Amino acid sequence: MSDDADPPDPAARRIPAATTPLARLRGREEWKFFAVLPRASRPLCTTWWVLTVLRGVLPGLFTVTVAALVSAVDRGAPPTAPILAAGAVFIAIQLLAPVHGQVSVLLGERLSRWLHDRLLRATTRPSGLAHLESRELADRLTAARDFDLGIAGPPMDISMNIVAGGLVGIVSGLSQAAVLVEYAWWAPLLLGGAWASTHWLLRESSIWGERDEGEVREAQRHAEYAYRQAVDSAAAKELRLFGLSEWTVARFTASRERLVDLRWTATRLRRKPLRTVILVLVAANGLFLWTLARSAQSGTVDVGQITAFVQAAMGTSALAFGGLSWALPPAAHSVDTVLALEAEMAAVGDLDAGAPAPVGASVVAAPGLAGAAGAAAHGSAGAAGAGVTLRLRGVRFTYPGSTRPVLDGLDLTVEAGTSLAVVGVNGAGKTTLAKLVCGLYRPTGGVIEADDVDLRTVDVLDWRRRVTAVFQDFIRYDLPLRTNVAPLGAPDAAITAALAAAGADGLTGLDTPLGRGYEGATELSGGQWQRVAVARALCAVGQGAGVVVLDEPTAQLDVRGETEIFERILRATRGCTTLLISHRFSTVRRADRICVLEDGRVAELGTHDELMARGGRYRRMFDLQASRFVAEETDEPVH
């Protein structure tokens, strides 16, 4: 785990609400949902809309053909043509439904893929990390991903089918209302208006307006977390060993039920609007049916027309109630959140958002980068990149949304080609320092310089090509060993040399997949994975990186293994500038200099021998750890 406290949430920037009627319409989540469908797949979207209209019109047409059949029978006319017409419409209704359903599923899958692409851009394009370490944006990301998770609503491929059914109902209601024009001009307005009014009358009580409140997002996040614990392999051992399987399922069920309860609380029908709806519908339908009965008694309409008008009056009810379908609000909300996240995450995560470079400064290439980049472009295994002198002057850093600085006026220099170890208690700012050096955050105050060049004036991507790192929570790619060492590619000679330098040669073939579940794959131990991560960093050094950051790089190795691998690292990175963060003083003492961080500042600085001679904080920490190792070796308590 990181030694620093979890960074608090930055406030996501929100776009001001639209003011004009057209802008408000375009700002509605439902509008945005339907607007992105052509971007997912224009041919499928066109087919989907055509089938929606056809399926909606056919019920009205079936009403007309049935009325014609009844009229023909009543008049004694040949019923062949009406029977064939009604049969053809009925068959079309039955055939188009499954076709429409399949098209809906395909369109939903395409939309899901398109949304995933947008989410990947939103999360990966910002140059910093703040957007990924924000609780608020994490909650919004959970809400955005629900089109795939299916926690607050069904997955998108299922939602599209349900939404299609709602749209078909609306078109069908309109087509049935159109049949009523033959009876009286006011009939479709009366019945269509009554059934459609339920959308407005029940709007406040049937729309989940609170889906963005913190309590709802929290319930959704907890439900997703419990679900991931149950289905991912990372927690599988402990869930079974400690008998936590049922406990995890119960946590998911409780979180899911709480989310459903919150939705129900927000959408339950209130008594007053429901009474109004009932009165409006009873009055409108009663008036129409009474009028139709009077017309039937007077003989102004025949049996076929009565059949058509009664059936059409009932079919018009498809226009009713609150929304297109219950599946549309969560699906539309996911789409709206995905569309907004790209701008919101960029505003929070871009390193230079709200933190401009010094006045008059221009962005330059990273110090010493040109030569390194040239070597890499020619595929040279090469030697280690040239180190740079890192100088931190008055560096301050406070995570967005917090008032407590993690680094507070840090002054520190790491000479080119030397190694500096950083020690301190948890929360002293060690990992934050590593993130700043790697260009994952900008200081909120002070300056970081590389060879006297302010890093704010250096292109961040160029700088990162000069830096390599091994983090405690390094990635284990379920990919071949070659890709694990050099994800962006490197000559086999460079990969083999890096593995040898990390003491990981002979693990397996370069093309062997790592991780179970793949044909011909092999599983590595924690220590072997750690050496592969070190080899990844050393391969980058061979490709030209000159700054090496090691954040607890050997946490899964024993003391002897850590000592051995750190000596290998120092040999392989000779000439580089190396920053080591570790809690093991057997490793720390091998660095050229050691820095003790305390309260975000340098408390002590010097070589191991110098700091031991001072008898200060470093000496006390070293003696405490040394006494523990003595106790472990003698199996006797130390007094």
SULQUI-V644546 format. One line per field, one symbol per residue. ss: DSSP state (~ for helix, > for strand, _ for the rest). psi: psi as a letter, one per 40 degrees, with the letter a starting at -180 (. if undefined). Layout:
BEGIN
ss=???
psi=???
END
This chain:
BEGIN
ss=____________________~~~~~~~_~~~~~~~~~~~~_~~~~~~~~~~~~~~~~~~~~~~~~~~~~~~~~~~____~~~~~~~~~~~~~~~~~~~~~~~~~~~~~~~~~~~~~~~~~~~~~__________~~~~~~~~~~_~~~~______~~~~~~~~~~~~~~~~~~~~~~~~~~~__~~~~~~~~~~~~~~~~~_~~~~_______~~~~~~~~~~~~~~~~~~____~~~~~~___~~~~~~~~~~~~~~~~~~~~~~~___~~~~~~~~~~~~~~~~~~~~~~~~~~~~____~~~~~~~~~~~~~~~~~______~~~~~~~~~~~~~~~~~~~~~~~~______________>____~~~~~~~~~____________>>>>>>>>_________>>>>>>>>____>>>>>______~~~~~~~~_______>>>>>>__>>~~~>_~~~~~__>>>>_________>~~~~~______~~~~~~~~~~___________>>_______>___~~~~~~~~~~~~~~~~~____>>>>>_______~~~~~~~~~~~~~~____>>>>>___~~~~____>>>>>>__>>>>>>_~~~~~~~__~~~~~~~~~~~~~~~~~~_____
psi=iieiihhihihhhihiiididdddddeidddddddeddddhdddddddddddddddddddddddddddddddddeeiheddddddddddddddddddddddddddddddddddddddddddddddieaeddeehddddddddddeeeddfdeiiiddddddddddddddddddddddddedddidedddddddddddddddeddeehgeeeeiddddddddddddddddddiededdddddefeddddddddddddddddddddddeihidddddddddddddddddddddddddddeeeiaddddddddddddddeeeihdidideddddddddddddddddddddddhdehegiiiheiihiiihedddddddddefhdaiiihiihhhhhfhihhiheiehhdhgfhhihhiheihhhhiiiheeeddddddddefeiiieiahhihfehhedehhdddddeeiiihidfihhhgiidddddgdeiiiddddddddddefeiediidehihiieiheiihiidddddddddddddddddeehehhhhgfefdeiiddddddddddddddeheihhhhhiehedddeeidihhhhhfeihdihaidddddddfadddddddddddddddddefiih.
END
